[in-house]
Amino acid sequence: EESITRLLSSGTDQTNYVTRMPFSLSLISRGMMTSAQLKEAKQQQKVSGLEIGEVLLGMGFINETQIASVRAAQWGCPVFTAPKYINQTKIKIPLSLMQTYSTIPLNYVRATESLLVGFVSGIEYGLLYAIEQISGCKTEPCFITSRDFYTQMEQHRHTETQLEDNTPMEIRIEGVGLPSELANTICGYALDLEATDLNMARCKKHLWARLKCDSYSVDVICDAG
């Protein structure tokens, strides 16, 4: 309970990085789009409510590779072209967090204990820090296309498994609870699973607890307000 209280009050939901030039203006400056096309896309965005990149893609003004390259330049990171099938990394990220932050673990290098993490729209540094706290590895961000993200997500969903007693490898706790309630819930799962260790981290509105057992681990994701 004390650890959860510290995490919830630590202000770990960092302010998002703000790029010096907006995404749409970056496209224009690189000659990928005209001002007239941007104006048309802005009008369409008001109707659809979608993110500007999705609108431009849907209207056929730019492609996914261009989107990824511009976002990578904005954030000062490389673009990773994911192969159709990649071996899932040793370092696991809960599916719910991957979906929320549009991110995928791409490659783990054992020699340097570093994990390459791909993002679609923007880098969530709070999640990278949480991964490091939970796994003990170093993280390096990059960008991938939305198509690569959805392809990899389908592979992760397909290989998601349950324990022999049908306990899921990821447990979601909906609704914001008091630290004492969250502590009781997490400890209850730890006792049921006979967990030998527990690591916790916070990423924005999520509290992530990983229960380590003999040959597997179970992630508990709680709403943190």
C-alpha positions as MATLAB code, in Angstrom:
seq = 'EESITRLLSSGTDQTNYVTRMPFSLSLISRGMMTSAQLKEAKQQQKVSGLEIGEVLLGMGFINETQIASVRAAQWGCPVFTAPKYINQTKIKIPLSLMQTYSTIPLNYVRATESLLVGFVSGIEYGLLYAIEQISGCKTEPCFITSRDFYTQMEQHRHTETQLEDNTPMEIRIEGVGLPSELANTICGYALDLEATDLNMARCKKHLWARLKCDSYSVDVICDAG';
ca = [
       0.000    0.000    0.000;
       2.856    2.389    0.817;
       4.550    1.639   -2.523;
       1.317    2.193   -4.438;
       0.706    5.475   -2.603;
       4.181    6.683   -3.576;
       3.641    5.711   -7.217;
       0.262    7.427   -7.413;
       1.601   10.646   -5.899;
       4.984   10.705   -7.644;
       3.855   12.673  -10.691;
       5.272   10.045  -13.039;
       2.801   10.871  -15.811;
       5.299   13.122  -17.542;
       4.332   15.973  -19.799;
       4.407   14.827  -23.386;
       7.250   15.959  -25.588;
       6.310   18.914  -27.803;
       7.925   19.033  -31.227;
       9.257   22.325  -32.581;
       7.254   22.066  -35.810;
       3.728   20.618  -36.065;
       3.362   17.373  -37.986;
       1.361   18.883  -40.868;
       3.805   21.770  -41.347;
       6.671   19.290  -41.378;
       4.995   17.506  -44.284;
       4.671   20.770  -46.202;
       8.265   21.784  -45.525;
       9.437   18.421  -46.886;
       7.355   18.808  -50.046;
       5.125   15.848  -49.200;
       1.912   17.861  -49.188;
       0.565   21.250  -50.333;
      -1.116   23.936  -48.272;
      -4.323   23.365  -50.238;
      -4.281   19.669  -49.333;
      -3.728   20.508  -45.667;
      -6.671   22.909  -45.679;
      -8.888   20.241  -47.226;
      -7.676   17.693  -44.669;
      -8.360   20.072  -41.766;
     -11.958   20.444  -42.922;
     -12.305   16.669  -43.138;
     -10.759   16.314  -39.678;
     -13.485   18.514  -38.167;
     -16.069   16.093  -39.535;
     -14.321   12.819  -38.696;
     -12.573   13.775  -35.463;
      -9.603   11.615  -36.471;
      -5.932   12.447  -35.945;
      -4.571   14.542  -38.837;
      -2.185   11.811  -39.985;
      -5.049    9.333  -40.296;
      -7.082   11.878  -42.261;
      -4.234   12.591  -44.689;
      -3.627    8.867  -45.134;
      -7.295    8.178  -45.785;
      -7.463   10.956  -48.366;
      -4.453    9.510  -50.169;
      -2.303   12.638  -49.760;
       0.534   10.737  -48.015;
       1.457    7.134  -47.252;
       2.323    5.328  -44.018;
       6.058    5.369  -44.686;
       6.009    9.157  -45.062;
       4.078    9.526  -41.819;
       6.566    7.368  -39.919;
       9.603    9.158  -41.375;
       8.281   12.623  -40.487;
       7.321   11.600  -36.944;
      10.731   10.008  -36.474;
      12.441   13.211  -37.625;
      10.302   15.242  -35.234;
      11.306   13.095  -32.285;
      14.901   12.485  -33.371;
      14.485    8.704  -33.610;
      14.994    6.108  -36.366;
      12.300    4.331  -38.367;
      12.150    0.557  -38.000;
      10.765   -1.440  -40.908;
       9.330   -4.519  -39.278;
       9.460   -7.795  -41.218;
       6.185   -9.626  -41.737;
       7.030  -12.025  -38.933;
       9.400  -11.284  -36.061;
      10.260  -13.393  -33.068;
       8.541  -12.025  -30.001;
      11.011  -10.526  -27.583;
      11.995  -11.856  -24.199;
      10.730   -8.614  -22.669;
       6.941   -8.615  -22.585;
       4.611   -5.611  -22.522;
       0.947   -6.120  -21.562;
      -1.385   -6.124  -24.568;
      -3.613   -3.445  -23.038;
      -0.674   -1.038  -22.717;
       0.528   -1.813  -26.238;
      -2.948   -1.020  -27.547;
      -3.349    2.155  -25.465;
      -0.005    3.662  -26.473;
       0.229    2.126  -29.988;
       3.568    0.517  -29.224;
       5.302   -2.812  -29.850;
       8.468   -4.408  -28.375;
      10.588   -5.119  -31.446;
      14.028   -6.419  -30.562;
      15.888   -7.325  -27.389;
      19.695   -7.377  -27.342;
      20.882   -9.588  -24.510;
      24.499   -8.337  -24.629;
      23.477   -4.753  -23.814;
      20.164   -5.607  -22.085;
      18.406   -3.097  -24.325;
      14.934   -3.269  -25.840;
      13.916   -1.525  -29.065;
      10.352   -0.241  -28.696;
       8.329    0.941  -31.707;
       5.712    3.719  -31.566;
       3.194    4.885  -34.173;
       2.092    8.404  -33.221;
       4.442    9.627  -30.517;
       6.852    8.361  -27.885;
       5.386    7.788  -24.431;
       8.407    8.216  -22.177;
       6.403    7.258  -19.105;
       5.820    3.826  -20.621;
       9.509    3.434  -21.505;
      10.428    4.240  -17.899;
       7.814    1.769  -16.630;
       9.230   -0.977  -18.873;
      12.696   -0.300  -17.476;
      11.396   -0.415  -13.887;
       9.521   -3.662  -14.469;
      12.068   -5.525  -16.610;
      15.406   -4.007  -15.607;
      16.414   -3.486  -19.237;
      17.216   -0.272  -21.102;
      14.750    0.979  -23.690;
      15.363    2.652  -27.045;
      12.434    4.183  -28.971;
      11.825    4.151  -32.710;
       8.887    4.610  -35.072;
       6.949    2.083  -37.108;
       4.044    2.376  -39.539;
       0.491    1.792  -38.341;
       0.295   -1.230  -40.655;
       3.346   -2.819  -39.027;
       1.828   -2.087  -35.611;
      -1.469   -3.818  -36.401;
       0.330   -6.783  -37.961;
       2.486   -7.273  -34.893;
      -0.478   -6.791  -32.532;
      -2.346   -9.599  -34.270;
       0.648  -11.875  -33.760;
       0.810  -10.968  -30.074;
      -2.926  -11.597  -29.625;
      -2.645  -14.923  -31.423;
       0.130  -16.141  -29.132;
      -1.370  -14.815  -25.901;
      -1.733  -17.765  -23.576;
      -3.313  -18.682  -20.284;
      -1.976  -20.714  -17.406;
      -3.048  -24.309  -16.865;
      -5.815  -23.221  -14.469;
      -7.089  -20.699  -17.070;
      -5.627  -17.739  -15.223;
      -4.907  -15.074  -17.892;
      -1.384  -13.734  -18.290;
      -2.817  -10.223  -18.021;
      -5.464   -9.093  -15.535;
      -7.279   -5.755  -15.886;
      -8.669   -3.974  -12.818;
     -11.265   -1.461  -13.979;
     -12.227    1.572  -11.926;
     -10.006    3.710   -9.738;
      -9.552    2.384   -6.219;
      -7.863    3.549   -3.059;
      -4.246    2.441   -2.544;
      -5.428    0.029    0.158;
      -7.953   -1.536   -2.247;
      -5.393   -1.862   -5.030;
      -2.879   -3.363   -2.586;
      -5.389   -5.948   -1.360;
      -6.312   -6.899   -4.922;
      -2.725   -7.240   -6.136;
      -1.651   -9.159   -3.012;
      -4.651  -11.450   -3.408;
      -3.519  -12.413   -6.908;
       0.051  -12.799   -5.658;
      -1.053  -15.258   -2.976;
      -3.289  -17.227   -5.359;
      -0.456  -17.541   -7.904;
       2.203  -18.185   -5.247;
       4.261  -15.348   -6.724;
       7.868  -15.062   -5.587;
       8.455  -11.430   -6.538;
       6.556   -8.267   -7.461;
       7.571   -5.178   -9.430;
       5.368   -2.123   -9.882;
       5.489    1.001  -12.046;
       3.135    3.739  -13.165;
       2.466    5.073  -16.654;
       0.038    7.968  -16.835;
      -3.313    6.571  -15.699;
      -2.161    2.980  -15.350;
      -0.559    1.146  -12.448;
       1.364   -1.879  -13.741;
       2.209   -4.712  -11.363;
       4.126   -7.783  -12.553;
       3.853  -10.909  -10.418;
       6.791  -13.240  -10.984;
       6.307  -16.946  -10.453;
       8.648  -19.887  -11.046;
       8.441  -20.105  -14.845;
       6.065  -17.322  -15.850;
       4.774  -13.906  -14.898;
       1.319  -12.334  -14.687;
       0.670   -8.632  -15.283;
      -1.984   -6.786  -13.299;
      -3.038   -3.471  -14.886;
      -5.034   -1.116  -12.668;
      -6.652    2.223  -13.348;
      -4.652    4.805  -11.405;
      -6.805    7.902  -11.848;
];
